[in-house]
Structure formats: structure tokens, C-alpha cells
């Protein structure tokens, strides 16, 4: 029983590991099959703070774009999860490859 209780306590913290601090999106653009956003989110793994990208071929690319556009248009804050082990292919356009996006009012 204690093992299950411990799992219930630890699991939520694992689920939210990797989220950045909140920031605002300042621009969104598309280039060569990628969506790129500039923001005030702190993440400097690839040398440019606040820049993130994802390929339009990703399964949830349209959902990420919808969330990003909503946050940009409404001025909401966002948090992202990035690939935190950047290889040379993960630092395209000076930014990190984003895998998750959450918006806040």
C-alpha cells in the first residue's frame, strides 16, 4: 500500500517536469516546413532565449499552432516543454524544438 501511495505522490511531479517558466509569444512564422515562435519564455539551450520551433509534419502540429495563435492574439502567457538534449538538428533557426505548449490567461 505504501508503494502505491508513494507512486501517487511522485507521479504528478514527473508529469509536469520539463515545463519552462511562463512568457508571452511575440511572433509566429512558418519557414520550410517548420513553425517558429519568438517569445519571452526563458530557455537558452540553443543560444537564443525564447525561440522555439516544431515541424509541420508532427502529428500535433496544427494543435500547437492553434494554441500558439490563441496565446499570441489574446496576449496570454505560455509555457513550453523542449527537447532538453539538443543535437545539432534540434537547434534549427537558433531555437529549441518544442514538444508541448500550454497557455494561461
SVG drawing of the C-alpha trace seen along z (x, -y; Angstrom):
<svg xmlns="http://www.w3.org/2000/svg" viewBox="-8 -41 33 43">
<polyline fill="none" stroke="black" stroke-width="0.4" points="0.0,0.0 2.8,-2.4 4.3,-1.8 1.1,-2.9 0.8,-6.0 4.4,-6.9 3.7,-6.5 0.6,-8.7 2.7,-11.4 5.6,-11.2 3.7,-10.8 2.2,-14.3 5.7,-15.9 7.0,-13.7 4.2,-14.6 5.0,-18.3 8.8,-18.0 10.4,-20.0 8.0,-22.9 9.6,-26.3 8.7,-29.5 5.8,-31.5 6.3,-34.1 4.5,-35.7 4.7,-35.0 5.9,-38.0 5.9,-36.5 4.9,-33.3 6.1,-32.4 6.5,-29.5 9.6,-28.6 10.5,-25.4 8.0,-23.1 8.6,-24.5 6.6,-26.8 8.9,-29.1 7.8,-31.3 9.7,-34.0 8.7,-34.6 9.8,-35.9 10.0,-32.4 13.3,-31.6 15.1,-28.7 18.6,-29.1 19.7,-25.6 20.4,-26.6 21.8,-30.0 18.7,-32.1 16.4,-32.8 12.7,-32.3 12.9,-30.9 11.1,-27.6 10.2,-25.5 8.4,-22.4 7.9,-20.6 4.6,-21.0 4.8,-17.2 4.4,-16.5 1.1,-14.7 0.0,-17.6 1.5,-20.4 -1.9,-22.0 -2.9,-21.9 0.4,-23.5 -0.2,-26.2 -3.7,-26.8 -2.6,-27.2 0.3,-29.5 -2.0,-31.7 -4.6,-31.9 -2.0,-32.9 -0.4,-35.4 -3.8,-37.0 -5.2,-37.2 -1.9,-38.1 -1.9,-35.1 1.2,-33.6 2.6,-30.3 4.8,-27.5 6.6,-25.0 8.4,-21.7 11.5,-21.4 13.9,-18.7 16.4,-19.3 19.2,-17.3 19.9,-19.5 21.7,-17.9 22.7,-20.0 19.4,-19.1 17.4,-20.2 18.7,-23.8 17.2,-25.0 16.7,-28.7 18.5,-29.4 15.8,-27.8 14.8,-24.7 12.5,-22.0 9.2,-22.4 7.2,-19.3 4.4,-20.7 2.6,-24.1 0.3,-25.3 -1.5,-28.7 -2.5,-30.7 -5.0,-33.5"/>
</svg>
